[in-house]
């Protein structure tokens, strides 16, 4: 009875009897997660056996408990599509507009799961074919930790230039890049796929840069295999196109999958997760709430010798809400942007007599999923100015086909709304915090972010991003990625030699085709305390911003290059107390705005 001594002294125990005490301990026990060991359901590490069916059995066992932990055996675990979970999924930015099947095979499918932790214990999940590592559908309080994912045959092929001349190139294929020669032409293949269409990014090992390139000269030449993983191309090659040591990274441009998928789920944490390759797109969070990525790495597996770890973006957030937190993460080797946070503009294509709206997904790779829900708040957007035309709340929302939704409003349609206007979902916009992370070795941008809520980008390193390290856009005519920002802090980051494929500056570039006097797309952006190690002196380019501060930054550039800021149609701008580490002028070039709209201690040039 010593166990109950402390409890019997409590007032609540008096007169209740032993049964209440037993209920107390039963309740406490029910809150403790039940440990499920995958080995008990047939998962065998380092066996090269297909673990797909066993993983499904183990996950189903977890479903039986209010809270559970699935523990994997350390080591390599192979997963094939055969026997894996399969679902028809329409995923933002990576669903091609065709009649091919949208069914995806998934290593870890969590559907309507709650309070579950998957602990990899350092395991490596080796995927075969074109698979999704994990998909979280309508689940909440999910944690995935201590786990790595890779592909037996990545859909990215890599070849290194060994000898280069005007009429002959000798190249060595990476051992993972399976290929054949068909009638003198190079063909890459994998488990259940092959490709003859090549989207090519060149890695310059000497400069440590990824740049857009082409494999067309190799495809037009005659190819023959001369040794294991060695191919000789004979044809006509421009001297400046390739050099010995360059690595061509090649993929099919067709996007038909993603690395990980989180949809209509909330309170999700990925901790100490390593994505060594992702096919199609990266980890996509779509209409999800409260997503935390902490110590998540997207980079080739050490010792693999590969350059690329992501077919396109690394971390992609489409129509999320709550908090998006990226902390202590690293990306290295992506064919597109490491981070993209956005909503989606749908276009009004019909207004019926009862006031119901028909709205349409406009980009060919984004469609097929609900983008609005009952009681969501929406804004009507002029696609030419990107300015609001009114707001409403939805009485109902339903997907009527893969491209269109029908929306019913609470109240009347605002005046001036017509076909061609766009709609943004205001409810599904997240607060974003990106901290203590490193984004390196990509040919495109570092971070894209368009959210109306608070955004903090702090204490990060951007190294050799081919384009702008940070892009704040918003458009209703191309990707249709919404919307404006209203509160952005970019503080204490390092930008190192970015922009060799284009602008090296932080870029604020809404695609508003018409400017309206006194009206601005973006508001309240502060860029302070950062270090810019610039290759050309360009540090900031901004358009249509009200309330812009660029102060207290250190700019390191070549002597005499100076620093340049370019502003178009902005207002209430402060550019003060920035330090140049080399001799040169600090200049602010303005266009379409009054000099009175800016306070600066640099040289002001009005164009």
Secondary structure, DSSP 8 states (H G I E B T S, - for coil): -GGGHHHHTSGGGTTT-HHHHHHHHHHHHHHS-EEEEGGGGT--TTS--B-HHHHHHHHHHHTTSSSEEEE--SSEEEE-STTSEEEE---TT---SSSS--EEEEEEEEES-EEEEEEEEEEEEEE-SSEEEEEEES-EEEEEEEEEEEETT-S-EEEEEEEE-SSEEEEEE-TT--EEEETTEEEEEETTEEE---EEEEEETTTTEEEE---HHHHHSEEEEEETTEEEEES---TTT--TT-EEEEE-S-----SEEEES-EEEEEEEEEES-BSSSSEEEES-EEEEEES-EES--TTS--S--BSS-SEEEES-EEEEEEES-EEEEESS-SEEEEEE-EEEEEE-TTS-EEEE--STTS-SS----TT-EEEEE-TTT--EEEEEEEEEEEE-SSSEEEEEESS---TT--TT-EEEESSS-EEEEEES-EEEEESS-SEEE--SS-EEEES-EEEEESS-SEEE---SSSS-EE---S-EEEES-EEES--TTS--SEEE----SS--TT--SEEEEEEES-EEE-SSSEEEEEESEEEEEEES-EEE-STTT-EEEEEES-EEEEEE--EESSS--EEEEEESS-GGGEEESSEEEE-
